[in-house]
Amino acid sequence: MGRIALVQTVHLLPGKADEAVRWLRDGEIIRRQWGMNEQIILRKSYDPSVYMVVQIWESLDAYNKWKNSEERGHSLEEGRRFRVREPSVIYEVV
C-alpha cells in the first residue's frame, strides 16, 4: 500500500477555534518528521464550529508509527481541551 489519507471531522469547543487551528498547524511540523506529507484544515461554511482535517501520509506504516508514539499521546492530550472529534477514517491514495 502506498500513501494514505487520514480524514477526521473535528467539532471545536466554543471560543477555541483560533487556538485549536494554531495547535493543529504547530503539530504539523512534528507529524512531518514522522512521515506526514501534507495537512489540509477545512472549516464548514455553514457551521464554523465544524472542521475537517485531511492528512496525507507517506504510508500506513508511517502513520501507525506516529499513532503509537509518545509524541502523539502528548499531542492528543493537549488537543482534548479544544475539541471533540469523530473517529478518523483512513483512505488509500490512488
LINFENVEN-V599658 format. One record per backbone hydrogen bond with DSSP energy under -0.5 kcal/mol. CO is the residue of the C=O (numbers start at 1). NH is the residue of the N-H. E is the energy in kcal/mol with one decimal. If there is no record, write none. Layout:
{{CO | NH | E} {CO | NH | E}}
This chain:
{{2 | 60 | -0.5} {3 | 93 | -2.4} {4 | 57 | -2.9} {5 | 7 | -0.6} {5 | 91 | -2.9} {6 | 55 | -2.6} {7 | 89 | -2.5} {8 | 53 | -3.0} {9 | 86 | -2.3} {10 | 12 | -0.6} {10 | 51 | -3.3} {11 | 84 | -2.8} {13 | 16 | -2.0} {16 | 20 | -2.7} {17 | 21 | -2.7} {18 | 22 | -2.1} {19 | 23 | -2.2} {20 | 24 | -2.5} {21 | 25 | -2.6} {22 | 26 | -2.8} {23 | 27 | -2.1} {24 | 28 | -0.9} {25 | 28 | -0.6} {25 | 29 | -0.7} {26 | 29 | -0.8} {26 | 30 | -0.6} {27 | 31 | -2.6} {28 | 32 | -2.2} {29 | 33 | -0.9} {30 | 33 | -0.8} {30 | 34 | -0.6} {31 | 34 | -1.0} {31 | 35 | -0.5} {31 | 36 | -2.0} {32 | 35 | -1.0} {35 | 58 | -2.7} {38 | 56 | -2.8} {40 | 42 | -0.5} {40 | 54 | -2.8} {42 | 52 | -2.6} {44 | 47 | -0.6} {47 | 50 | -2.4} {49 | 12 | -3.1} {49 | 51 | -0.5} {50 | 44 | -2.9} {51 | 10 | -3.2} {52 | 42 | -3.2} {52 | 54 | -0.5} {53 | 8 | -2.3} {54 | 40 | -3.0} {55 | 6 | -3.2} {55 | 57 | -0.6} {56 | 37 | -3.4} {56 | 38 | -1.5} {57 | 4 | -1.9} {59 | 63 | -2.0} {60 | 64 | -2.8} {61 | 65 | -2.1} {62 | 66 | -2.0} {63 | 67 | -3.2} {64 | 68 | -1.8} {66 | 69 | -1.7} {69 | 73 | -1.6} {70 | 74 | -2.4} {71 | 75 | -2.3} {72 | 76 | -3.1} {73 | 77 | -2.0} {74 | 78 | -2.2} {75 | 79 | -2.3} {76 | 80 | -1.2} {78 | 81 | -1.1} {79 | 82 | -1.9} {79 | 83 | -1.1} {82 | 13 | -2.9} {84 | 11 | -3.3} {89 | 7 | -3.1} {91 | 5 | -3.0}}
